[in-house]
């Protein structure tokens, strides 16, 4: 086999094997073509903890998206870890509970998934929750740059889920 035929064969094999691969983001979450995270199962440990906390799927409260930018307008969020502050009750989790999660800014709007809660009077517990705002209010402002997002509001709703979609 000549060198060029061998090179073409290697390229064809590489192309065929990579066609089914999906980009993976931080934490091992598969990313969609627009940079938003794909679906992800809620760990059984978190489902048990949420039952114990009486936090049911669909339960919601308000959250300050970034504990370091309390009541700022606009706020800047970066890809990666975030610490948020709960306002109101979410099951037995009360105001002031810290929520720890991850931010993705790759798509047209920010995606925030929460994996852990730390009540003021207790230990950290696993959860599955998402930040949401109606009417596209987690949509990035035009001044946003790659890897970060400017948002008009510093607060959003946080909702318990049993799977990230």
N, C-alpha and C positions, 0 to 999 in steps of 0.2 A: 504494500500500500504506500502511495507517495505521501510526502509530508503534508501537502495541502489537503488531500482526501482525509488523512488522519485528523488534521486540525478541524475540518468540517464535521467529521463524525463526532469528535469530542465536543464541539460546540453544540451539535444537535442533541447529544445526550444531556449536556448541561441545561440546555433550554427546556427539554422535555421534563427533566426532574425538578426544575425550579418553577414550572408553570403552576403547580398546585400549592406552592408555598405562599403563606400569608405573612406579611410583616408583623413582627411582634414588638410590642411596646414595653415600657417598664413594667415589671411585675408579671411578665409573661402573658399579657392580654393581647390577643390578635387585633391588629388595627385594620380598619376599613381603608379603601383607597383614598378617602378624604382626610385620613388621620384620626378619625374618631375611633374609640374602642369598640370592638365587637362584643358579642354576648359573652357572659361569664356566669357560671353557676355560683350561687351563694353557698358557702361551706356549711356542712351539717352542724358544725359547732356554733356558727352564727345563727342558724335557724332555731336551735335549741335555746340559745341565749335570748333571742328575741321573744320566744314564747314565755320564758321566765320573766322577762321585763314587761310583758303584756303589750308589746309593740307588734301590732298586726299589719299585714300588708295593706297599704293604702293610708295608714295613719300618717299624719303630717303635722308639722310645726314650722315655725320660722327659724332661720339661721342667719347669723352674720357670716358671710362667706370666708372672710380671712380675719382671724383674731387680731392680726397686726394692722388692719386697715378699718377699724371700727368706724362706721358711719361716714366713710369717705366717699366722695363722688368726683370723678369716676374712680374705680379701683383697678389695679393691675394684678392679674393672675398669671402665673407662669406654669408651664408644663411641670408636673411633679407633685410633690407632697403638699398638703394644705391642712391647716388647723382651723376649724370653724367653731363658732359658739352657738349653742342652742338657745332659742327664746321660746318659752312656753314648755309644754309637756309633750313628750313623745313616749307613750307607754308610761313606765315609771321613771323615765329619764326626765329630769327637770331643767329649768332655766339655769344656764351657766355650764351645763355639760359640754365638754369639749368633744368634737367629732373630728376624727382623723381620716383623711382620704387622699385621693389622687385627682389631679386636674389634667384634662387633655384640652388643648387649644387648637388642634389641627383642623377642625371643621368650621362651618359657618357660625356655630355657637359653641360655647364652652360646655364640656361634659365633666361633672364632678360626681365621683362615687365615694361613698364613705364605707370604711371597713371596720372601724373601731370607735367606741364611745367611752369617754372617761367621765363618769359622774363626779360631782364635787365631793361627795361623801363615800366614794367607793373605788373599786379597782376597774381597770380597763376591761371592756367586754367586746367581743366581736359582734358586729351588726352588718347589715346590708341596707344601704339607703342611698338615695340620689337627691341632688339639688335640682329644683325645677322652678321655672317661672312661666306663667302663661303669656301668650301673645309675643313669643320670641324675645323676651327680655333678658335671656342669657346670651343673646346674639352679640357678637363682638362688634365694637365700634370700628369705624373705618381706619382709624389711626393705629390699630393693632398691627404688630409685626410678627413674623414667624416665631413660634415658641412662647408667645405671650398673648394675652388678651386684655383689652381695656373694656370694662363693663360699666354701664351707666349707673347701676345700683349695687350697693354693698350687701344687700340682703336678698334672700330667696326663700322658697319653701323647701323643706327637706321631707322626703317621703320614704317610708319603709318599703322594701321590695323583697321578693323571694328569689329573684334572679335579675342580673343586669342584662338589659337588651339593647 
